[in-house]
Amino acid sequence: MPTKFVAFFRNLNLGHPPAPTRAAFEAAFADAGAVAGVALPSSNPRGDVRVVSWHDGMLLSLTYKLGASAGSPNAFVERTLDVPATTRVWNTVVRLVRKHAATPDP
């Protein structure tokens, strides 16, 4: 059986400079070749995790703090799809891209 992975991006501050807009973030996934994958509910039962985009094993979600703690996209996907999941904040994504992205030839 193939290994399945899901990645989340939290605390993106979409629309607040210098963070990207939602459209720019979704366009970046589309430009990278992301395709539609398994269907997920649009939110968890508590409503503190909302799925914005889900393509080929990569998920963009919004997490809300309703009460004492914020929602957990990891728990939501792990319970829904029975797969391991991981979460990364926007700054970690930027750092990883800078470290591992291929430099284009001049």
Secondary structure, 3 states (H helix, E strand, C coil): CCCCCCEEEECCCCCCCCCCCHHHHHHHHHHCCCCECCCCCCECCCCCEEEEEEECCEEEEEECECCCCECCHHHHHHHHHCCCCEEEEHHHHHHHHHHHCCCCCC
